[in-house]
Amino acid sequence: MLAAVRLRGGVKTRQDIRDTLSMMHLDRINHCVILPETPSYSGMIRKAKDYIAWGPVNAETLAQMLENRGKLEGGESLTSDYLSKNTKFKSFLELAAAICEGKASVSDVPKLKPVFRLHPARKGLKGTKRNFLEGGDLGFHGTEINELLNRMR
């Protein structure tokens, strides 16, 4: 599974890129979604590469995001009690491991919103105009995306 985080705003953005970001539920800065690695999502990520950071997420980081930032419809926080009553998973780490392996998805939890609203990164970002390989924060991070998500928890 891939984690994608929007890092740039939408002013003076082309309409097709805005539509792509909207289809991925990345409507605002610092929003994060978990996406499967399919050809259609790969094309969407490639189109929006200048506005997002993405990479493969590990189970520990995803469990931390679910626990701290998981929201249900109505604005309630996702709790382990709700998780054990409404799903077959007993803990956040068990759900996160199943999502990372592809055996489950975020939509398997009833009423869970697909977007994680994160804080701005602690200690700031390196830059939102350059690629990760050039010293910025946009584009493919590889496993370093877990560090970025941890700073944005």
N, CA, C and O of each residue as an XYZ file, in Angstrom:
612
protein
N       0.829     -1.184      0.000
C       0.000      0.000      0.000
C       0.874      1.248      0.000
O       1.972      1.265      0.556
N       0.362      2.273     -0.629
C       1.067      3.540     -0.723
C       0.354      4.590      0.125
O      -0.874      4.615      0.199
N       1.131      5.442      0.753
C       0.588      6.610      1.447
C       0.901      7.825      0.592
O       2.040      8.001      0.160
N      -0.096      8.663      0.345
C       0.085      9.884     -0.435
C      -0.356     11.069      0.418
O      -1.445     11.056      0.992
N       0.497     12.095      0.500
C       0.229     13.284      1.299
C       0.297     14.492      0.392
O       1.253     14.653     -0.366
N      -0.714     15.343      0.466
C      -0.692     16.575     -0.332
C       0.115     17.626      0.418
O      -0.129     17.885      1.597
N       1.087     18.235     -0.281
C       1.962     19.219      0.341
C       1.829     20.613     -0.248
O       2.316     21.576      0.345
N       1.185     20.747     -1.399
C       1.047     22.052     -2.036
C      -0.412     22.399     -2.229
O      -1.263     21.515     -2.337
N      -0.701     23.698     -2.272
C      -2.055     24.188     -2.453
C      -2.498     24.131     -3.898
O      -1.779     23.634     -4.765
N      -3.707     24.653     -4.153
C      -4.296     24.528     -5.465
C      -4.385     25.800     -6.267
O      -5.031     25.808     -7.315
N      -3.761     26.883     -5.822
C      -3.816     28.130     -6.564
C      -2.981     27.991     -7.830
O      -1.847     27.514     -7.781
N      -3.531     28.401     -8.948
C      -2.901     28.338    -10.280
C      -2.555     26.903    -10.676
O      -1.557     26.667    -11.356
N      -3.374     25.956    -10.254
C      -3.196     24.556    -10.630
C      -4.104     24.258    -11.818
O      -5.235     24.741    -11.880
N      -3.604     23.461    -12.760
C      -4.423     23.084    -13.911
C      -5.637     22.281    -13.449
O      -5.584     21.573    -12.443
N      -6.724     22.403    -14.198
C      -7.985     21.769    -13.813
C      -7.868     20.246    -13.776
O      -8.443     19.617    -12.887
N      -7.143     19.636    -14.712
C      -7.036     18.181    -14.714
C      -6.268     17.665    -13.491
O      -6.574     16.588    -12.979
N      -5.290     18.416    -13.030
C      -4.561     18.019    -11.821
C      -5.449     18.195    -10.598
O      -5.428     17.361     -9.694
N      -6.228     19.274    -10.561
C      -7.170     19.465     -9.446
C      -8.184     18.340     -9.390
O      -8.526     17.863     -8.308
N      -8.670     17.912    -10.551
C      -9.623     16.810    -10.607
C      -8.987     15.509    -10.118
O      -9.618     14.742     -9.392
N      -7.747     15.262    -10.514
C      -7.045     14.055    -10.086
C      -6.856     14.041     -8.577
O      -7.090     13.021     -7.930
N      -6.434     15.163     -8.014
C      -6.255     15.242     -6.561
C      -7.585     15.048     -5.838
O      -7.632     14.429     -4.775
N      -8.660     15.575     -6.412
C      -9.978     15.400     -5.813
C     -10.427     13.944     -5.864
O     -11.046     13.454     -4.919
N     -10.120     13.246     -6.961
C     -10.475     11.833     -7.071
C      -9.725     10.979     -6.044
O     -10.216      9.937     -5.610
N      -8.538     11.435     -5.667
C      -7.761     10.717     -4.653
C      -8.118     11.182     -3.239
O      -7.492     10.741     -2.274
N      -9.104     12.060     -3.100
C      -9.541     12.626     -1.825
C      -8.475     13.512     -1.182
O      -8.474     13.677      0.038
N      -7.583     14.075     -1.963
C      -6.558     14.970     -1.443
C      -6.961     16.407     -1.761
O      -6.364     17.053     -2.623
N      -7.978     16.901     -1.058
C      -8.532     18.200     -1.361
C      -7.820     19.344     -0.641
O      -7.951     20.497     -1.051
N      -7.078     19.053      0.412
C      -6.428     20.099      1.190
C      -4.990     19.716      1.505
O      -4.606     18.549      1.426
N      -4.206     20.725      1.865
C      -2.823     20.497      2.263
C      -2.803     19.671      3.554
O      -3.668     19.831      4.415
N      -1.817     18.795      3.677
C      -1.582     17.926      4.841
C      -2.634     16.836      4.993
O      -2.751     16.251      6.070
N      -3.397     16.548      3.955
C      -4.290     15.403      3.973
C      -3.538     14.198      3.420
O      -2.736     14.322      2.495
N      -3.808     13.038      3.997
C      -3.126     11.810      3.617
C      -4.155     10.730      3.315
O      -5.176     10.632      3.995
N      -3.889      9.919      2.297
C      -4.737      8.779      1.961
C      -3.855      7.553      1.769
O      -2.668      7.663      1.461
N      -4.455      6.388      1.955
C      -3.793      5.115      1.718
C      -4.367      4.552      0.421
O      -5.577      4.363      0.298
N      -3.485      4.285     -0.548
C      -3.912      3.851     -1.882
C      -3.297      2.497     -2.223
O      -2.148      2.233     -1.871
N      -4.057      1.638     -2.905
C      -3.458      0.380     -3.379
C      -2.550      0.644     -4.582
O      -2.697      1.647     -5.280
N      -1.630     -0.255     -4.802
C      -0.690     -0.102     -5.912
C      -1.282     -0.719     -7.178
O      -0.905     -1.821     -7.578
N      -2.212      0.004     -7.802
C      -2.832     -0.444     -9.044
C      -2.400      0.489    -10.181
O      -1.946      1.603     -9.919
N      -2.532      0.054    -11.426
C      -2.142      0.922    -12.543
C      -2.925      2.240    -12.593
O      -2.365      3.273    -12.962
N      -4.196      2.216    -12.232
C      -4.978      3.455    -12.289
C      -4.491      4.464    -11.245
O      -4.363      5.652    -11.540
N      -4.223      3.990    -10.032
C      -3.704      4.903     -9.009
C      -2.281      5.339     -9.332
O      -1.898      6.465     -9.015
N      -1.499      4.476     -9.951
C      -0.141      4.862    -10.348
C      -0.185      5.999    -11.360
O       0.629      6.921    -11.294
N      -1.123      5.941    -12.290
C      -1.278      7.032    -13.248
C      -1.724      8.323    -12.582
O      -1.265      9.404    -12.948
N      -2.614      8.214    -11.607
C      -3.071      9.406    -10.888
C      -1.920     10.026    -10.098
O      -1.766     11.247    -10.066
N      -1.121      9.180     -9.467
C       0.021      9.675     -8.700
C       1.026     10.344     -9.634
O       1.575     11.396     -9.307
N       1.265      9.740    -10.785
C       2.211     10.310    -11.742
C       1.734     11.684    -12.217
O       2.545     12.588    -12.418
N       0.428     11.841    -12.396
C      -0.116     13.123    -12.859
C       0.015     14.206    -11.783
O       0.264     15.369    -12.098
N      -0.154     13.821    -10.507
C      -0.141     14.795     -9.414
C       1.192     14.834     -8.680
O       1.247     15.313     -7.547
N       2.267     14.345     -9.290
C       3.553     14.197     -8.614
C       4.143     15.504     -8.113
O       4.939     15.492     -7.174
N       3.778     16.626     -8.710
C       4.327     17.913     -8.297
C       3.573     18.536     -7.127
O       3.885     19.655     -6.719
N       2.591     17.833     -6.586
C       1.793     18.363     -5.485
C       1.756     17.438     -4.275
O       1.282     17.832     -3.209
N       2.253     16.205     -4.430
C       2.141     15.225     -3.355
C       3.490     14.563     -3.082
O       4.410     14.601     -3.899
N       3.566     13.957     -1.905
C       4.666     13.066     -1.549
C       4.047     11.697     -1.336
O       2.968     11.591     -0.754
N       4.719     10.635     -1.802
C       4.158      9.303     -1.644
C       5.265      8.275     -1.476
O       6.428      8.515     -1.800
N       4.860      7.117     -0.955
C       5.779      6.011     -0.791
C       5.079      4.861     -0.079
O       3.960      5.026      0.407
N       5.724      3.700     -0.010
C       5.111      2.550      0.674
C       5.126      2.749      2.182
O       6.163      3.057      2.770
N       3.976      2.573      2.794
C       3.836      2.796      4.235
C       4.027      1.472      4.963
O       3.641      0.419      4.455
N       4.627      1.526      6.161
C       4.769      0.301      6.955
C       3.647      0.217      7.987
O       2.928      1.190      8.215
N       3.505     -0.947      8.604
C       2.377     -1.213      9.489
C       2.419     -0.361     10.756
O       1.372      0.078     11.231
N       3.606     -0.120     11.311
C       3.699      0.668     12.544
C       3.240      2.107     12.331
O       2.504      2.660     13.148
N       3.681      2.705     11.232
C       3.279      4.082     10.926
C       1.787      4.165     10.653
O       1.123      5.097     11.108
N       1.257      3.203      9.916
C      -0.171      3.198      9.610
C      -0.997      2.990     10.873
O      -2.051      3.609     11.024
N      -0.544      2.134     11.782
C      -1.255      1.931     13.043
C      -1.274      3.206     13.867
O      -2.285      3.533     14.488
N      -0.160      3.926     13.875
C      -0.097      5.192     14.603
C      -1.047      6.220     13.984
O      -1.709      6.962     14.709
N      -1.117      6.268     12.654
C      -2.034      7.198     11.990
C      -3.484      6.839     12.273
O      -4.304      7.724     12.521
N      -3.813      5.539     12.238
C      -5.182      5.116     12.529
C      -5.577      5.485     13.953
O      -6.697      5.936     14.197
N      -4.669      5.294     14.877
C      -4.973      5.565     16.284
C      -5.090      7.057     16.562
O      -6.006      7.488     17.263
N      -4.165      7.855     16.015
C      -4.139      9.285     16.314
C      -5.056     10.106     15.420
O      -5.645     11.084     15.881
N      -5.192      9.731     14.145
C      -5.882     10.567     13.176
C      -7.084      9.919     12.522
O      -7.740     10.554     11.696
N      -7.401      8.664     12.862
C      -8.558      8.014     12.277
C      -9.849      8.618     12.793
O     -10.068      8.673     14.003
N     -10.707      9.071     11.891
C     -11.973      9.699     12.269
C     -13.136      8.944     11.646
O     -13.055      8.468     10.514
N     -14.207      8.847     12.401
C     -15.443      8.248     11.918
C     -16.369      9.347     11.432
O     -16.141     10.526     11.703
N     -17.402      8.964     10.721
C     -18.407      9.943     10.300
C     -19.013     10.571     11.542
O     -19.311      9.877     12.513
N     -19.192     11.867     11.511
C     -19.692     12.580     12.666
C     -18.587     13.198     13.495
O     -18.864     13.875     14.485
N     -17.331     12.977     13.110
C     -16.209     13.602     13.793
C     -15.675     12.847     14.988
O     -14.784     13.352     15.671
N     -16.181     11.656     15.272
C     -15.684     10.891     16.406
C     -14.363     10.229     16.046
O     -14.119      9.904     14.884
N     -13.517     10.031     17.043
C     -12.237      9.371     16.819
C     -12.419      7.858     16.739
O     -13.321      7.298     17.363
N     -11.576      7.222     15.984
C     -11.566      5.768     15.886
C     -10.927      5.207     17.150
O      -9.815      5.593     17.508
N     -11.619      4.303     17.824
C     -11.104      3.704     19.049
C     -10.934      2.207     18.868
O     -11.495      1.613     17.947
N     -10.156      1.604     19.752
C      -9.948      0.157     19.674
C     -11.232     -0.592     20.020
O     -11.452     -1.690     19.510
N     -12.085     -0.024     20.876
C     -13.371     -0.648     21.186
C     -14.258     -0.709     19.945
O     -14.854     -1.745     19.654
N     -14.342      0.402     19.215
C     -15.132      0.436     17.984
C     -14.570     -0.553     16.967
O     -15.318     -1.235     16.267
N     -13.259     -0.621     16.898
C     -12.608     -1.521     15.952
C     -12.920     -2.978     16.270
O     -13.209     -3.760     15.364
N     -12.867     -3.353     17.547
C     -13.113     -4.749     17.912
C     -14.594     -5.128     17.785
O     -14.911     -6.286     17.513
N     -15.501     -4.166     17.978
C     -16.932     -4.461     17.873
C     -17.413     -4.545     16.428
O     -18.283     -5.360     16.119
N     -16.868     -3.721     15.541
C     -17.403     -3.595     14.189
C     -16.563     -4.262     13.105
O     -16.981     -4.304     11.948
N     -15.390     -4.782     13.450
C     -14.555     -5.465     12.467
C     -14.014     -6.744     13.077
O     -14.228     -7.027     14.256
N     -13.309     -7.515     12.257
C     -12.693     -8.733     12.767
C     -11.318     -8.475     13.367
O     -10.670     -9.404     13.849
N     -10.869     -7.232     13.345
C      -9.552     -6.873     13.882
C      -9.684     -6.407     15.325
O     -10.630     -5.700     15.673
N      -8.737     -6.801     16.158
C      -8.801     -6.487     17.589
C      -7.948     -5.287     17.979
O      -8.155     -4.705     19.044
N      -6.979     -4.902     17.120
C      -6.107     -3.783     17.466
C      -5.771     -2.988     16.212
O      -6.009     -3.427     15.087
N      -5.214     -1.814     16.442
C      -4.815     -0.957     15.327
C      -3.675     -1.594     14.537
O      -3.648     -1.515     13.309
N      -2.741     -2.221     15.236
C      -1.600     -2.837     14.562
C      -2.034     -4.018     13.695
O      -1.485     -4.229     12.613
N      -3.009     -4.780     14.161
C      -3.525     -5.910     13.375
C      -4.204     -5.420     12.100
O      -4.007     -5.995     11.029
N      -5.001     -4.360     12.212
C      -5.649     -3.773     11.038
C      -4.614     -3.192     10.086
O      -4.711     -3.382      8.874
N      -3.625     -2.485     10.622
C      -2.594     -1.871      9.788
C      -1.782     -2.925      9.041
O      -1.444     -2.737      7.873
N      -1.472     -4.025      9.708
C      -0.725     -5.100      9.051
C      -1.540     -5.711      7.915
O      -0.995     -6.009      6.852
N      -2.837     -5.898      8.130
C      -3.703     -6.452      7.088
C      -3.818     -5.486      5.905
O      -3.848     -5.923      4.754
N      -3.883     -4.191      6.174
C      -3.962     -3.203      5.098
C      -2.659     -3.184      4.306
O      -2.690     -3.132      3.077
N      -1.525     -3.226      4.981
C      -0.235     -3.190      4.294
C      -0.002     -4.434      3.449
O       0.648     -4.358      2.407
N      -0.520     -5.571      3.881
C      -0.366     -6.803      3.115
C      -1.374     -6.895      1.973
O      -1.235     -7.759      1.108
N      -2.374     -6.036      1.950
C      -3.377     -6.050      0.899
C      -4.568     -6.939      1.209
O      -5.415     -7.148      0.341
N      -4.655     -7.467      2.421
C      -5.765     -8.343      2.798
C      -6.996     -7.550      3.225
O      -8.098     -8.096      3.279
N      -6.819     -6.289      3.523
C      -7.930     -5.427      3.945
C      -7.689     -4.042      3.360
O      -6.630     -3.768      2.796
N      -8.683     -3.178      3.501
C      -8.523     -1.791      3.076
C      -9.138     -0.882      4.129
O      -9.795     -1.343      5.062
N      -8.916      0.403      3.965
C      -9.457      1.369      4.923
C     -10.973      1.350      4.886
O     -11.618      1.622      5.898
N     -11.552      1.033      3.740
C     -13.008      1.019      3.614
C     -13.646     -0.192      4.295
O     -14.873     -0.257      4.382
N     -12.856     -1.152      4.782
C     -13.413     -2.301      5.505
C     -13.907     -1.934      6.896
O     -14.698     -2.669      7.486
N     -13.454     -0.811      7.421
C     -13.924     -0.335      8.724
C     -15.142      0.544      8.463
O     -15.027      1.568      7.789
N     -16.319      0.156      8.991
C     -17.522      0.943      8.712
C     -17.416      2.365      9.254
O     -16.953      2.589     10.373
N     -17.856      3.317      8.440
C     -17.928      4.738      8.778
C     -16.578      5.409      8.966
O     -16.537      6.548      9.433
N     -15.459      4.751      8.622
C     -14.145      5.373      8.734
C     -13.911      6.263      7.518
O     -14.083      5.825      6.381
N     -13.521      7.507      7.759
C     -13.249      8.425      6.663
C     -11.953      8.010      5.970
O     -11.015      7.573      6.636
N     -11.885      8.139      4.630
C     -10.699      7.677      3.904
C      -9.508      8.623      4.015
O      -8.410      8.278      3.578
N      -9.703      9.800      4.587
C      -8.654     10.818      4.647
C      -8.181     10.983      6.085
O      -8.977     11.023      7.023
N      -6.861     11.078      6.232
C      -6.261     11.389      7.527
C      -5.805     12.841      7.480
O      -4.987     13.215      6.639
N      -6.336     13.657      8.385
C      -5.969     15.074      8.437
C      -4.766     15.210      9.361
O      -4.899     15.079     10.578
N      -3.605     15.469      8.795
C      -2.363     15.496      9.552
C      -1.966     16.918      9.924
O      -2.456     17.889      9.348
N      -1.065     17.021     10.903
C      -0.454     18.294     11.272
C       0.600     18.669     10.232
O       1.062     17.807      9.484
N       0.983     19.937     10.178
C       2.175     20.263      9.389
C       3.389     19.549      9.990
O       3.402     19.246     11.183
N       4.385     19.286      9.186
C       5.535     18.498      9.638
C       6.301     19.227     10.738
O       6.587     20.419     10.631
N       6.625     18.493     11.787
C       7.464     19.050     12.847
C       8.848     19.316     12.266
O       9.355     18.525     11.470
N       9.447     20.409     12.657
C      10.734     20.881     12.148
C      10.651     21.289     10.681
O      11.681     21.513     10.046
N       9.444     21.389     10.137
C       9.227     21.918      8.802
C       9.555     20.961      7.677
O      10.047     19.853      7.893
N       9.270     21.418      6.471
C       9.576     20.671      5.258
C      10.838     21.250      4.634
O      11.181     22.409      4.871
N      11.520     20.445      3.842
C      12.732     20.920      3.172
C      12.395     21.875      2.044
O      13.150     22.809      1.771
N      11.276     21.652      1.391
C      10.860     22.527      0.308
C       9.710     21.895     -0.438
O       9.675     20.678     -0.617
N       8.763     22.717     -0.880
C       7.605     22.183     -1.601
C       7.648     22.547     -3.076
O       6.621     22.508     -3.755
N       8.820     22.899     -3.576
C       8.937     23.200     -4.998
C       9.918     22.280     -5.694
O      10.007     22.281     -6.921
N      10.669     21.479     -4.908
C      11.658     20.586     -5.506
C      11.326     19.136     -5.181
O      10.657     18.835     -4.192
N      11.806     18.257     -6.030
C      11.623     16.833     -5.866
C      12.439     16.328     -4.671
O      13.387     16.989     -4.246
N      12.079     15.172     -4.135
C      12.775     14.588     -2.993
C      14.241     14.309     -3.327
O      15.115     14.496     -2.481
N      14.509     13.868     -4.540
C      15.885     13.583     -4.934
C      16.729     14.834     -5.089
O      17.956     14.767     -5.020
N      16.086     15.973     -5.299
C      16.794     17.242     -5.444
C      16.887     18.006     -4.132
O      17.358     19.143     -4.114
N      16.448     17.404     -3.038
C      16.530     18.061     -1.736
C      15.222     18.626     -1.245
O      15.198     19.248     -0.183
N      14.125     18.440     -1.968
C      12.824     18.932     -1.534
C      12.016     17.829     -0.879
O      12.575     16.844     -0.397
N      10.696     17.993     -0.859
C       9.827     17.011     -0.222
C       8.779     16.419     -1.152
O       8.015     15.555     -0.722
N       8.713     16.840     -2.389
C       7.700     16.324     -3.301
C       8.173     15.037     -3.965
O       9.373     14.771     -4.040
N       7.226     14.244     -4.441
C       7.558     13.069     -5.222
C       7.712     11.804     -4.399
O       7.269     11.731     -3.253
N       8.351     10.806     -5.005
C       8.493      9.481     -4.404
C       9.556      9.503     -3.317
O      10.692      9.911     -3.559
N       9.184      9.061     -2.117
C      10.087      9.057     -0.971
C      10.662      7.688     -0.664
O      11.639      7.582      0.077
N      10.080      6.646     -1.216
C      10.491      5.308     -0.814
C      10.074      5.057      0.631
O       8.997      5.484      1.045
N      10.899      4.383      1.386
C      10.541      4.114      2.787
C      10.690      5.341      3.674
O      10.276      5.313      4.833
N      11.272      6.414      3.154
C      11.417      7.656      3.929
C      10.061      8.332      4.167
O       9.969      9.249      4.983
N       9.014      7.894      3.470
C       7.684      8.470      3.691
C       7.233      8.218      5.119
O       6.466      9.007      5.672
N       7.698      7.127      5.728
C       7.323      6.818      7.114
C       7.861      7.863      8.070
O       7.197      8.201      9.050
N       9.065      8.387      7.803
C       9.619      9.459      8.639
C       8.781     10.721      8.501
O       8.479     11.380      9.497
N       8.401     11.062      7.267
C       7.569     12.250      7.040
C       6.222     12.103      7.740
O       5.761     13.041      8.391
N       5.590     10.946      7.616
C       4.294     10.720      8.283
C       4.444     10.758      9.795
O       3.550     11.237     10.491
N       5.546     10.266     10.305
C       5.784     10.313     11.743
C       5.928     11.743     12.228
O       5.451     12.080     13.312
N       6.589     12.600     11.428
C       6.715     14.004     11.799
C       5.390     14.756     11.679
O       5.222     15.813     12.287
N       4.444     14.218     10.895
C       3.168     14.882     10.689
C       2.048     14.275     11.535
O       0.892     14.665     11.372
N       2.350     13.343     12.426
C       1.330     12.611     13.174
C       0.388     13.472     13.948
O      -0.511     12.960     14.615
